[in-house]
Amino acid sequence: MGLRLRLDDLAWNAQGELAWLEGRSDRSTVMLRGREGGVRELTPEHSVRAGVGYGGGDFAFDREALLFVERGGPLQRKPLPRGLAKPILPRFGSTASPTPSPDGRWIACVHTLDNEDVIALCDPTGKRWPIDLVRGADFYMQPAWSPDSRRLAWVEWNHPQMSWDGATIVVGILENSTAGATIVSREIVDGGTDEPIHQPCWSPDGHHLAWIATEGDDHVLKLRDERTRQTRILLRDKALLPPAWVQGTRSFSWKHDSSGLWILSPVLGRGRILWVALDGSAEAIPTDDYANFAQIAASPCGNGFAVLASSPAIPDRVAIWEDGEWSVAAHSDPEDLPEEAYPVCEDVSWTGPDKATIHGILYLPRGSRQNLPLLVGVHGGPTSQRGMGFHPDACFFTSRGWAVLEVNYRGSTGYGEAYRKALDGRWGEIDVEDCVRGAQALIERGLADPARTAIKGGSSGGLTVLNALIRHPGVFKVGISNFGVTDLEALARTTHKFEERYLDRLVGPLPEARETYRSRSPVLHADQIRDHLALFQGMEDRVVPPEQARDLAAVLKKNGTPHLLRLYEGEGHGWRKAETISAYYTEVLSFLEESFGT
């Protein structure tokens, strides 16, 4: 079970043609729709995938060509409408977010080599050696040129913060010379060590710089007038600032005439798009049947935008909103299933042990709503959110009669800053309690069968699954952990640079908090697991090494606990290959049936 195609990002070229990144099993390629409607593949001989952190920022356009990052290789430039791709960076390190200057002179990108991140400048012809333009911070993201190509804005931050904990927006003024270019002055625009920040973006006319920040429990869209240097708040909301787990994350986009911008502003997990004018007035765009949106990109010459869109009953699409009408440029799925194969969906809430309100998304099969087998889903991150988009797990299980509760436990985004920060220092504790209480709430309502309950999660969600089985035996009869964290101290030592200090905030700094790490590490308490447990793991996982799953399985085997360990060759922190996805769902369903005796 799974989408036949992945739709990961989109962008317009200068001619008003729309492109998107289309994932086909373990390969991704750039597709382009011409202005007359025909679609062609731009990178048939390549696999497009940026390599900084978790990826993202895979491709872009300059005035005459496609820029893309070859999987495991360098940044390449492919002239359009026809031409061969040519590397424009040496084959070392990893690259993301190619961002061409409007004057065509430079391409800025995020580059990492030997665990050092920089913003680099490269020559579009590839004839000159790249320049390390900005360095010194631990991380960089979202480089953005001013329309006159004289200024570059970016986001930077340092350990132990993540970008959604505290970062700064910096604007540098460039000076070009025959030898290259340098930053001659730098200005910190906004942000700080405890101030999340996101997506600096210039208006097309260069008169304004916009970005997303926080103020108290709220997210705010800020606008600085570059002529008067005055900054004001255009919009205040609870869910404007997503956690930027990948490069190239976009939450808003300027209209081509600079009269305002479109911004993603979900409410309780349901997608919403607002048009925000420069006077601060905001108007909701009719969303048709869609309920989830990502990666909005305004047309460079029209009165609309493109966006990745879906709903519980609509698989991912590249959708276009133009002059008040929606159309579809690409589908991820044939969408040939009958209506009853798709779930119905609603946002739900319940009360936690300490009287806190906990949120979630409930997917149900059409028809019966009583005494259903229940799957509790735990998203990863843990700083993430399950919205009301198309969810393959939910479709797979609800079509087989299950109820699926996706828990947006405290620590999730989308419900204000206080809700997100509630997990600080308590990871492996309140996420578990919120999931257990969510299952109990549905059982009390008579919706879920207490004898047929399961909990499933990946990465940090896998940690929650394992700790739920350890601390609350019998609540969930079956646990399914996908590349789940089992040893917190080992994770802090071995994970990749992006997250190597993340646990300082979620658990505590080492060595002072070592006992807390040990108390919440499932591998050290696995002898307490009595319920059935399936462990799925990619052999090329750089985030959670395969040893974590193996070590836990060894304890389960020693204790005679019913379990399954499945290791997938060629997979990392998540499944990409079609054959892996098919095998995974087959094995999950078989394990559940065996565990429940059905």
Secondary structure, 3 states (H helix, E strand, C coil): CCCCCEEEEEEECCCCCEEEEEEECCEEEEEEECCCCCEEECCCCCCECCCCCCCECCEEECCCEEEEEECCCCEEEEECCCCCCEECCCCCCEEEEEEECCCCCCEEEEEEECCEEEEEEECCCCCCCCEEEECCCCEEEEEEECCCCCEEEEEEECCCCCCCCCCEEEEEEEEEECCEEEEEEEEEEEEECCECEEEEEECCCCCEEEEEEEECCEEEEEEEECCCCCEEEEEEECCCCCCCCCECCCCEEECCCCCEEEEECCECCECCEEEEECCCCEEECCCCCCCEEEEEEECCCCCEEEEEEEECCEEEEEEEEECCEEEEEEECCCCCCCHHHCCEEEEEEEECCCCCEEEEEEEECCCCCCCEEEEEEECCCCCCCCCCCCCHHHHHHHCCCCEEEEEECCCCCCCCHHHHHCCCCCCCCHHHHHHHHHHHHHHHCCCEEEEEEEEEEECHHHHHHHHHHHHCECCECEEEEECCCCCHHHHHHHCCHHHCCHHHHHCCCCCCCHHHHHHCCHHHCHHHCCCEEEEEEECCCCCCCHHHHHHHHHHHHHHCCCEEEEEECCCCCCCCCHHHHHHHHHHHHHHHHHHHCC
